[in-house]
Amino acid sequence: MFTRVVIAEALKSLKVYFFSGRTLVWALVLPLGNGLYLYFLYLPFATKSVNLQFNATTYTIDLVGFTIIGQLLYSFFTMMLLAGASFEAERWQGTLEALLLSPANRIAILLGEALANAVNYTWMLIALVLSWVAFIRVSILVTDLFALFTSLALSYLAMVALGMCLETVGIYSRRGSIFTAWLQEPVMFLSGQIFPLQSMPGFLLPFSYLLPLTFGLMAVRLTLLGGASMHEVAVPLVALAIMTIVFLILARVLVNYAERRAKAKATLTQF
Amino acid sequence: MVGHSLRVIASTAKVNLVMTWRFFSWTGFALRFFTPIMTLGAAWILYNRVYAGNLAPEFGIAIGSSGYLSFITIGNAFYVFVFAAAFVVGRVMFWERTTGTIEATFMTPMSRLAYMSGIMVAAATNSLVDFTAVFLLGLAFGFRIALFNAPLFLCSLLLTAFGLFGIGLITNAVTLTFRDRTTTANSLMILFMVFCGLVCPVEFMPSWAQLISKALPLTYGIRLMRASLLGIGTVDPTYDILALLILGVIYVALGAVTLAQIEKNLRKKALFSVF
């Protein structure tokens, strides 16, 4: 039953959004534009590489690769936030009450939406990476393919789990999309997407460590551009695994709570 | 005819100003500052903590002795001005349709250009608040005015608003045709943000990006504004003023023709209030 709900929701979402302006903007225009914007931010400086410090080791990473990977993972994160807006979309369509009357597992609905968004974005992500490697000559240095794969997979899972937690706002309040928009720039800044994390002011670092994107960026950049091995990125990977479990449990609790509250107050379809 | 159009401009601007301030949205207001604050913060960190002030020598040649952070602050203030004005003007028809007033609006004998001009006047006036706020924020990040040229500053603002008006007209035509709210506006904002030289001189960009930036009026507007505040000697104001004016005229003419054509088409097919 759980798997059927996931597949049904994913198929529905794919059919609705795959050939839509939303996918085009969020998965192609915004990542490309933002990536270029951040790359241009670096151009006035004399050095065209970025030093990433981790575990007392300094990795010198190509600037284009640094900004591209940052932007791609960040865009993936925003796609997961969009997955979190699925309940809000149901509200707009007038189908939220019917959906929540059904015995479908709420987490399965969210997972289906996240899966569809991942598919929407992944094919574009692969195309972008390949074109950058071919045309812009981004220097990729992979020494441990398994570490890279694990970094990508755990980053994905942790971000999906966080997106599901944030979905609570979509059920509980009618300001879900504004909340999502509010999150974007702070997350971009705190996660180390724009500049290396070691340059972040100390008082902001605790906030950075609350975001799965921070550890995802660390692990993917080091394994894809810095040639780091599994052993070297063990810390961010463990952090991502823990975050996935914690956020999944939290999502379950929060979604149930928000649904109960909204039903008790009869606010599910109020705008 | 001119008197009538001026009355339309004044009344539309008044209605829009009253509506903005009567139903003021703090969340919407704050949201407009997120990108500039993030960019200013990131630029400050890059300059002070990542590269310790080590700028490329060409940067100094391109913008004179002015500081990097002043350069970035002006770019961001300009962005906020464009964002506030372009989003309002570009979405007029979408909101007319959503609120159910689009048919009534198009039944009136007023000039469409005068109506849109009124909205642009209100949007530009409102966006000056945001514009000033970013400069004040910039002071905390190291923004300093090197040499203030008031006529050039005013000229850059007015001509930029004129160019934006043209872009707004075209955006409305697209919005009316495709019933789209965010895709066009977001894509346009990205285009402006990336290619107008907000965060680096246009000369630093790859040649293909420079070609795109030359077609955007805002590229010249931002250069004029920087010249007026930072006293950049390498910029020829006459060239930029002329380029901005010519592009503005082209965009306004294109927008006016497209909008009129689409209005005619929608009327004929009775599609004004169809979603």
Interface residues (C-beta under 8 A of the other chain):
Chain A: G21 R22 L24 V25 V29 L30 G33 N34 L36 Y37 F40 L41 Y42 L43 P44 F45 A46 T47 V50 R175 I178 A181 W182 Q184 E185 P186 M188 F189 I194 F195 P196 S199 M200 P201
Chain B: T27 L31 F34 T35 I37 M38 T39 G41 A42 A43 I45 L46 R49 V50 Y51 N54 L55 A56 P57 F59 Y68 F71 F178 D180 T182 T183 N186 S187 I190 L191 M193 V194 L198 V199 C200 P201 F204 M205 A209
